[in-house]
């Protein structure tokens, strides 16, 4: 189930010695990217190592998070595009929750925060296994709690009656930026994660 993409970082900065930038894509549904697909209308799973998303796109354009000025939790009940402050809140909550799971090697709390559809197709232990390389490499980006995410792309879309929100961007962590590609599905008034792709630095020795 693991799908690892590694890229050796070469350079003169000694801080990069022994570091590798590593990305793992983990998702379900709405078009999986890492070995298992999950369709909200059909719960069968199958092997799929591509990043293709079969959804038609109608585009409308501890590490616990603390809410910063101008930020608030978005309401997903109408599927509207979250505001900039809501996006910052949502992404930070997700990324800090993920970072906490990596630091403790315990994905139970993170698993509890993802979409119900995803929970039906995975377990906390299988998520931990998928990101074991991050744990072994001591990936850590808790400093994002005081950072503003640089959002590079965002969109809302509908598929089979479900409201979906996609957001991509990065945090300028040092010495390697931490990038994210996240997708959420509306469950009641909440946006719930169903896809996470993170690219960050891990130690190689």
N, C-alpha and C positions, 0 to 999 in steps of 0.2 A: 504494500500500500504506500510505502514510502516513495516519494518522487523528489529526489534531491538535485538541486542545480547549484554547482559550486563554481566559483571563479576566484582564482588566486589573485590577490591584490599585490602588485609590484610597485615599488616606489622607494624613495630615499628616507621617508619618515620612519624612524625606528619604532614608533608606536604601532606600525602596521606589521612588524615582524611577528611571525607566528599567528597571524590572523588570516581568516578566509571569510569572504562574504558568502553567506549561504542563504538560499531561499527554499522554502518548502511550501507547496500549495496543498491546502486541505479544504475540501468542500464536499457538498452534496448537491443535489437537486438542481434545481434550476441550472443544471449543466455542470457536472463534476469535472474537476481538473486533475484528480490524483488517484485514480485506480478504482473509484466507485462512483456510480451515478445514481441519482435519486430524483425521480420525477414526482412532483406533487400530485399528479393524477394517476401515477402507477408506481408502487413502491418496490418494484423489482430493481436489482442492482446488477451492474455489469462492469467489466474492465474497460477503462478509458483513460489513456494517458495524455490526451490532448487538452487544450484549453478552450475548445469550441463550446459554445453555449447554444443549445437547440432552441432557446426561447426567441420568439419574435420580439423585437424591441420597439415599443412605442415610447420613444424618449420624450419626456417633458423636462426636458432638461433638469513587611507588607507594603503593596502598591495600589492601594485603593485610591480612586480618583477624588479630587476635590473640585467642586464647581468653581470656575473662575468668573470674573466679571464679564458680563455679556453672554454667558453660556447658560444653557438650560437643556433639560431632557426633551427630546422631540416627541411629538404626538404623531403616531403613524396611522391613526384611525382613518384619515382621508387619503393617505398615500401621497401627500404633497411633499415637494422638495423641502427638506429641513433647511432652516436658516444657517448662516455661517456659524453662529454661536452654537446652534444645536449640533451641527456636524462636528465641531471641535469637541463638544461634550461626548458625543456618541463614539467617535474614533478613540478618544483618550480612554474612555471606559473599557472599550474592547482591548486596546493595546496594553493597558496596565493590568487588566485581568489576565491576558495571555502571558505577560511578563511574570506575574505572580505565580502562575502555573509552572513556568519554567524554573523559577528560583526555588520553589518547594518540591518540584518533581511530582506535583499532585494536581491533576486536571479536573478534580471533582467540582470545584466551584466554577471553573470556566465552562465545563460541560453543562452545568445547571443554567448557564446564561444564554446558551445557544438556542436556536429555534427548535420547536417541538418536533418538526419534521426531521431535522438532523439527528436529534436525540434517538429517534426510532431506528436510525441506520448506523449508529456508532455507540461507543462507550467511552468513558473517561480514560480507561486503560488503553484503548486503541488509539485515542488521540495522543496520549503520552508517547506511545510507541512511534507514531508518525513523526513526532518532533524530538525524538531521542537524541538526534544529532545536535539540536540546539541545546539540550540539557547537558550533554557530554561536553560540548564546546563552551559551556558557561556563558551563553548569550545573555545579555542583560541590557535593558534600555529603560530602566526606571526613571532616568533623568527627564524623560518626556513629560513627566507630571508638571513640569514648569515651562514646557515648550508649547509653541503654537504649531500645529501641523500645517505644512504647505500642501494644500489641496490642488491636485493637478487635473482631476477629472471627476465629475459627479453627474449622476443622472437618475431619474426615476423612470420606471417602466412598468408595464402590466403584462402578465402572462397567465392565461387560464383563470382569470379573475383575481389573481394575487398581485398585490402591490409590492414592488421590489425597488430597493435603493442601492446603487453601486457608488463606491467612492474610492479613489486612488490618490496617493500622495506620499509624503515623506516627512520625517523628523530629522533635523540636522544634528544627529548624534555624532559623537567623535570617538574614534577616528573614522568610522564608517557610518554613513547615513543609514537610517532605518526606514525602508520603504514599506508601504502597505497597499494591498488591493483587497478591499472588503465588500461583501454583499450582504444585504439584510432583506428579510421578508417581513411584511407587516403581520403581526399577530395581535389582534385587538388594537390597543393604543400604543404598542411597543414595536420598535424595529428590532428583530431578532437575527443574529448572525447565522448565515448558512455557508459562507465561504470566507476563508482567510488565506492570504498569501503575504508572507513577511520575508523581507530580505535584510539581513543584518550581519554584523560581525560575530564570528565565533573563534575560539582559540583552537589552534591545530596542535599545540604542544604545551 
